[in-house]
Amino acid sequence: MVSYSLNFLISFSAKLSMDTRKSHLENFSFILPALIFFCVFSVYPILKTFQLSVYTWDGIAPVMKFVGLAHYKHIFLNNPVFWKSMGNAGIITLMALTLQNAVALLLALIVNKNIRGKHIFRAIFFLPPILSGIVVGLIWKWIYDGNYGILNYWLSRLGISGQYANWAWLSEIKTALISVGIVHIWKGLGYAFILFLAGLQSIPEDVYEAARIDGADEWAQFKHITAPLLVPVFAIVSILTILGTMQIFDLIYSMTRGGPAGHTSVPITEIYEYMSNGEFGYATTMAIVFGLVLFIVSIAQIRIAKKMKQV
């Protein structure tokens, strides 16, 4: 009797183990296509990028020359142009973090009220982000043109004369980067607007009603209710703004191509130039360094957001 029970338990556990393995295999088969896709188009290119960063290769020759960490050393010690482009991207990012997000939040607060035509405003504000970056860049390049641009035309109509009467906004060192930054802010405003608006609509109206009953004015409601509850949204918007702005390329390439004299170049344009010149190994090294900088900034943003949420 004991042996029969023991055999039954062994066979039952074996059957259960087989059923469990079969269930696991069935579950794994559902994610296998996505896993293969991820490995082929994400994991493999990342590993290949790290491999190319320690070689010199022109993209054509069958043999790559191993150089070790020479590319990394040159970028950190002997490539001020790359770090200047990083600074240019940082300036545009700072403009986006402050001006763009402030205006986006203000517009979201206005549209969140029961105003007439708010649905139309939502569509209008979200229109620029869905437009082609190249097309937007070419249109704004015409607007900024110093000879027949519409901006100088309206400035002259407003009676503004002097050295800025026929100013070439994209060809002058003093205004080129700021001009590109303004276009980027105009184009990216809609994304931040939508996120802020979604965050505002997730706040229960009962909270505001209770605050108004207690005598809180609009500023007190924003300070003690809206701002604290929007901290997660602020974090998401800030991270997306930094990652999106630091990787700006289409507007730069279509408007200035990094000019004048590299004063509007950003890391992506520098990487593109090196790859166009057949320096694939060095370009991938720049991409890795740039990616590490973005990763560090993103982690810092997340930690700051967590601390703000705890306060």
Sequence and secondary structure as in RCSB ss.txt:
>XXXX:A:sequence
MVSYSLNFLISFSAKLSMDTRKSHLENFSFILPALIFFCVFSVYPILKTFQLSVYTWDGIAPVMKFVGLAHYKHI
FLNNPVFWKSMGNAGIITLMALTLQNAVALLLALIVNKNIRGKHIFRAIFFLPPILSGIVVGLIWKWIYDGNYGI
LNYWLSRLGISGQYANWAWLSEIKTALISVGIVHIWKGLGYAFILFLAGLQSIPEDVYEAARIDGADEWAQFKHI
TAPLLVPVFAIVSILTILGTMQIFDLIYSMTRGGPAGHTSVPITEIYEYMSNGEFGYATTMAIVFGLVLFIVSIA
QIRIAKKMKQV
>XXXX:A:secstr
 HHHHHHHHHHHHHHHHHHHHHHHHHHHHHHHHHHHHHIIIIIHHHHHHHHHTTEE  SS S  EE TTHHHHHH
HHH HHHHHHHHHHHHHHHHIIIIIHHHHHHHHHHHHS  TTHHHHHHHHHHHHHS HHHHHHHHHHHH TTT H
HHHHHHHTT  STTTT  TTTSHHHHHHHHHHHHHHHHHHHHHHHHHHHHHTS HHHHHHHHHTT  HHHHIIII
IHHHTHHHHHHHHHHHHHHHHT  HHHHHHTTT STTTT  HHHHHHHHHHTT HHHHHHHHHHHHHHHHHHHHH
HHHHHHHHHH 
